[in-house]
């Protein structure tokens, strides 16, 4: 593997919406979901992803949804919030409670463990493709941003 890393190849990983939803269901505590959210789901759409969950609002339950745009910055994934709603009602983006940052942190941590940096991410209906460059073993990962 060391020789392979010295060559700095790009690797492409394809992830399905079903795989991500299974992971989110099984590892919700790692994603720092607020306790008042239930049944989280991720939907891959062309160019963006939608994250949603049920939330109890006063005496009614509503599905809270956020449209996230994946962006690669310095070899790291960031998820920029484009829109949010509670049912049909638009919400300001600060209502995301850090979920977008938590989801990106999980991906970036896995990239660090693999000794890779993100080059490109493409989101299509039901599928996302990530292209990452392997780093030589002595190269340190980029500093985490505090966004």
URSULDA-V453565 format. One record per residue. N is the residue number from 1. SS is DSSP state (hx for helix, st for strand, lp for the rest). NEAR is the number of other ideal C-beta (glycine too) atoms within 12 Angstrom. D_LAST is the distance of its C-alpha to the last C-alpha in Angstrom with 1 decimal. Layout:
<<N;SS;NEAR;D_LAST> <N;SS;NEAR;D_LAST>>
This chain:
<<1;lp;15;32.9> <2;hx;13;32.5> <3;hx;11;34.6> <4;hx;18;32.6> <5;hx;21;29.3> <6;hx;15;31.2> <7;lp;14;31.8> <8;lp;19;28.1> <9;lp;19;28.8> <10;st;20;26.5> <11;st;25;26.6> <12;st;20;26.2> <13;st;24;25.3> <14;st;19;26.2> <15;st;27;24.9> <16;st;20;26.6> <17;hx;24;25.4> <18;hx;17;28.0> <19;hx;18;26.6> <20;hx;30;23.0> <21;hx;25;24.6> <22;hx;16;26.8> <23;hx;22;23.9> <24;hx;31;22.0> <25;hx;20;25.3> <26;hx;13;26.1> <27;lp;19;22.8> <28;hx;25;21.3> <29;hx;14;20.9> <30;hx;18;18.6> <31;hx;29;16.2> <32;lp;22;16.0> <33;lp;30;17.8> <34;lp;21;18.9> <35;lp;12;22.6> <36;lp;16;23.8> <37;st;32;22.7> <38;st;20;25.3> <39;st;19;26.2> <40;st;35;22.8> <41;st;27;23.3> <42;st;40;21.6> <43;st;28;23.5> <44;st;30;23.1> <45;st;22;24.2> <46;lp;16;24.8> <47;lp;19;21.5> <48;st;28;19.3> <49;st;41;19.2> <50;st;33;19.9> <51;st;41;18.9> <52;st;30;21.3> <53;st;33;22.8> <54;st;21;25.6> <55;st;31;24.9> <56;st;18;27.7> <57;st;18;27.6> <58;lp;9;30.4> <59;lp;6;33.4> <60;st;12;32.3> <61;st;17;30.1> <62;st;24;27.8> <63;st;27;25.7> <64;st;35;22.1> <65;st;34;20.7> <66;st;39;17.5> <67;st;30;17.6> <68;st;36;14.8> <69;st;25;14.8> <70;st;36;14.0> <71;st;25;12.9> <72;st;26;13.3> <73;st;21;11.5> <74;lp;18;13.2> <75;lp;32;14.7> <76;st;32;11.8> <77;st;42;11.4> <78;st;26;8.7> <79;st;36;10.2> <80;st;23;10.2> <81;st;32;12.2> <82;st;23;15.5> <83;st;23;17.7> <84;st;29;18.5> <85;st;25;21.9> <86;st;26;23.9> <87;lp;17;27.1> <88;lp;10;28.0> <89;st;17;26.1> <90;st;16;23.0> <91;lp;23;20.1> <92;lp;13;17.2> <93;hx;22;13.8> <94;hx;13;12.6> <95;hx;25;15.3> <96;hx;34;13.4> <97;lp;26;13.0> <98;lp;21;10.0> <99;hx;35;12.4> <100;hx;36;10.6> <101;hx;29;7.8> <102;hx;29;11.0> <103;hx;34;12.9> <104;hx;35;10.8> <105;hx;25;10.8> <106;hx;27;14.5> <107;hx;37;15.1> <108;hx;34;13.4> <109;hx;20;15.4> <110;hx;25;18.5> <111;hx;32;18.0> <112;hx;24;17.9> <113;hx;13;21.0> <114;hx;23;22.7> <115;lp;26;22.1> <116;st;35;20.7> <117;st;33;18.0> <118;st;36;17.3> <119;st;26;19.3> <120;st;21;19.5> <121;st;35;19.2> <122;st;23;21.8> <123;st;31;22.1> <124;st;20;25.7> <125;lp;16;27.4> <126;lp;20;27.4> <127;st;24;26.1> <128;st;34;23.0> <129;st;22;23.6> <130;st;31;21.3> <131;st;23;22.5> <132;st;32;21.5> <133;st;27;23.1> <134;st;29;24.5> <135;lp;30;24.1> <136;lp;20;27.1> <137;lp;17;27.1> <138;lp;10;26.8> <139;lp;18;23.6> <140;lp;13;20.5> <141;lp;26;17.3> <142;lp;20;14.4> <143;lp;13;12.0> <144;lp;20;9.0> <145;lp;16;5.7> <146;lp;8;3.8> <147;lp;19;0.0>>
